Amino acid sequence: MNRLQTLQKQKQFWMSVKRTLDKDAPMHTEEGFQYARVLTKLVLIELEIEQIEKEKAAR
């Protein structure tokens, strides 16, 4: 499986995790920290996906 497919599967997984967390949880709680970590992972995955797609388009 190539890197793009792996990243897309990870994105789907983290999106499902995000849906189960309470987005209104205070940041000083464990659930708030978990929500922030999930959002960070999603942003990093999305940036890497965009980079791969840009490289493919440049070829």
KEDO-662000 format. One record per residue (C-alpha): residue in one letter; x, y, z. Coordinates in nm, 4 decimals, decimal comma. Each point is the difference from the previous one (the first is absolute). Layout:
<recs>
+------+----------+----------+----------+
! type !     east !    north !       up !
+------+----------+----------+----------+
!    A !        X !        Y !        Z !
...
+------+----------+----------+----------+
</recs>
This chain:
<recs>
+------+----------+----------+----------+
! type !     east !    north !       up !
+------+----------+----------+----------+
!    M !   0,0000 !   0,0000 !   0,0000 !
!    N !   0,1423 !   0,3387 !  -0,0905 !
!    R !   0,0449 !   0,2907 !   0,2384 !
!    L !  -0,3034 !   0,1940 !  -0,1257 !
!    Q !  -0,2355 !  -0,2916 !   0,0620 !
!    T !   0,1491 !  -0,0537 !   0,3455 !
!    L !  -0,0512 !   0,3660 !   0,0872 !
!    Q !  -0,3586 !  -0,0051 !  -0,1243 !
!    K !  -0,0769 !  -0,3015 !   0,2187 !
!    Q !   0,1608 !   0,1722 !   0,2990 !
!    K !  -0,2057 !   0,3109 !  -0,0715 !
!    Q !  -0,3211 !  -0,2043 !  -0,0040 !
!    F !   0,0956 !  -0,1626 !   0,3304 !
!    W !   0,0801 !   0,3294 !   0,1739 !
!    M !  -0,3185 !   0,1591 !  -0,1371 !
!    S !  -0,2010 !  -0,2800 !   0,1617 !
!    V !   0,1875 !   0,0529 !   0,3278 !
!    K !  -0,0685 !   0,3743 !  -0,0231 !
!    R !  -0,3734 !  -0,0632 !  -0,0382 !
!    T !  -0,0044 !  -0,1985 !   0,3249 !
!    L !   0,1707 !   0,2725 !   0,2022 !
!    D !  -0,1801 !   0,2971 !   0,1514 !
!    K !   0,1048 !   0,3087 !  -0,1943 !
!    D !  -0,1328 !   0,2210 !   0,2821 !
!    A !   0,2165 !  -0,1618 !   0,2684 !
!    P !   0,2091 !   0,2527 !   0,1923 !
!    M !   0,3657 !  -0,0008 !  -0,1039 !
!    H !   0,1178 !  -0,0615 !   0,3566 !
!    T !  -0,1714 !  -0,3414 !   0,0049 !
!    E !   0,1402 !  -0,3253 !  -0,1370 !
!    E !  -0,2687 !  -0,0146 !  -0,2686 !
!    G !   0,0850 !   0,3540 !  -0,1066 !
!    F !   0,3660 !  -0,0962 !  -0,0338 !
!    Q !  -0,0950 !  -0,3106 !  -0,1984 !
!    Y !  -0,2165 !   0,2066 !  -0,2332 !
!    A !   0,2869 !   0,2440 !  -0,0598 !
!    R !   0,2412 !  -0,2868 !  -0,0724 !
!    V !  -0,2430 !  -0,1558 !  -0,2494 !
!    L !  -0,0438 !   0,3329 !  -0,1782 !
!    T !   0,3780 !   0,0397 !  -0,0174 !
!    K !   0,0412 !  -0,3482 !  -0,1499 !
!    L !  -0,2694 !   0,0742 !  -0,2571 !
!    V !   0,1658 !   0,3255 !  -0,1047 !
!    L !   0,3404 !  -0,1663 !  -0,0379 !
!    I !  -0,1483 !  -0,2847 !  -0,2037 !
!    E !  -0,1890 !   0,2449 !  -0,2211 !
!    L !   0,3168 !   0,2036 !  -0,0600 !
!    E !   0,1909 !  -0,3117 !  -0,1012 !
!    I !  -0,2824 !  -0,1076 !  -0,2339 !
!    E !   0,0042 !   0,3444 !  -0,1638 !
!    Q !   0,3781 !  -0,0174 !  -0,0407 !
!    I !  -0,0180 !  -0,3412 !  -0,1680 !
!    E !  -0,2759 !   0,1198 !  -0,2333 !
!    K !   0,2039 !   0,3098 !  -0,0928 !
!    E !   0,3025 !  -0,2176 !  -0,0774 !
!    K !  -0,2131 !  -0,2274 !  -0,2176 !
!    A !  -0,1436 !   0,2992 !  -0,1854 !
!    A !   0,3473 !   0,1395 !  -0,0605 !
!    R !   0,1126 !  -0,3183 !  -0,1775 !
+------+----------+----------+----------+
</recs>
